[in-house]
Amino acid sequence: MTFQALDVSCRQCVIDVRQLLKGQSGIIDIKVNEMLNIFYIDYDPDKIFEEDLEKLIKKIGYKIVKLRSVRDTH
């Protein structure tokens, strides 16, 4: 899953989103382009659904725009 997080205005915001995601079962890896607030998430779709990830991020107050990437194979 690749998305741009809107309303992320500082490094601590990026850290907060990363920590939230890293704590979820099924997350394999997270890479972030901090300049553009783009998150590249590698996850196990048998353990967590993309929709669940979106809900988690929105629940802590960030809007996201899903992007397509070569990394998105799920």
C-alpha positions as CSV (number, residue, x, y, z in Angstrom):
1,M,0.0,0.0,0.0
2,T,1.3,3.4,-0.9
3,F,-0.3,6.6,0.3
4,Q,0.4,10.3,1.0
5,A,-0.6,11.5,4.4
6,L,-2.1,14.9,4.4
7,D,-2.1,17.2,7.4
8,V,1.3,15.8,8.4
9,S,3.2,19.0,9.3
10,C,6.3,17.8,11.2
11,R,8.7,15.0,11.8
12,Q,6.9,13.9,14.9
13,C,3.7,13.4,12.9
14,V,5.6,11.0,10.6
15,I,7.0,9.2,13.6
16,D,3.4,8.9,15.1
17,V,2.0,7.4,11.9
18,R,5.0,5.0,11.7
19,Q,4.7,3.9,15.3
20,L,1.0,3.3,14.9
21,L,1.5,1.1,11.8
22,K,4.5,-0.8,13.2
23,G,2.5,-1.9,16.1
24,Q,0.0,-3.7,13.9
25,S,0.1,-7.4,13.3
26,G,0.9,-8.1,9.6
27,I,3.1,-5.1,8.9
28,I,6.3,-6.3,7.3
29,D,8.1,-3.0,6.5
30,I,7.4,0.7,6.3
31,K,9.4,3.2,4.3
32,V,8.7,6.9,4.3
33,N,9.6,9.8,1.9
34,E,9.4,12.5,4.6
35,M,9.7,15.3,2.0
36,L,6.5,14.3,0.4
37,N,4.8,12.5,3.3
38,I,4.5,9.3,1.2
39,F,4.4,6.0,3.1
40,Y,5.2,2.7,1.4
41,I,3.8,-0.2,3.5
42,D,4.6,-3.8,2.9
43,Y,2.1,-5.9,4.8
44,D,0.6,-9.4,4.9
45,P,-2.9,-9.3,3.5
46,D,-3.8,-12.5,5.4
47,K,-3.2,-10.7,8.7
48,I,-4.4,-7.2,8.1
49,F,-6.5,-5.5,5.4
50,E,-5.7,-2.3,3.6
51,E,-9.0,-0.8,4.7
52,D,-8.0,-1.4,8.4
53,L,-4.7,0.5,7.8
54,E,-6.6,3.4,6.3
55,K,-9.1,3.5,9.3
56,L,-6.2,3.5,11.8
57,I,-4.5,6.4,10.1
58,K,-7.7,8.4,9.8
59,K,-8.6,7.6,13.4
60,I,-5.5,9.5,14.7
61,G,-6.5,12.5,12.6
62,Y,-4.7,12.3,9.2
63,K,-6.3,12.2,5.8
64,I,-4.7,10.0,3.2
65,V,-4.6,9.8,-0.5
66,K,-3.9,6.3,-1.9
67,L,-1.2,6.2,-4.5
68,R,-0.2,3.4,-6.9
69,S,3.4,2.2,-6.9
70,V,5.4,-0.6,-8.3
71,R,5.7,-1.8,-4.7
72,D,1.9,-2.4,-4.5
73,T,1.5,-6.0,-5.2
74,H,-1.4,-6.8,-2.9
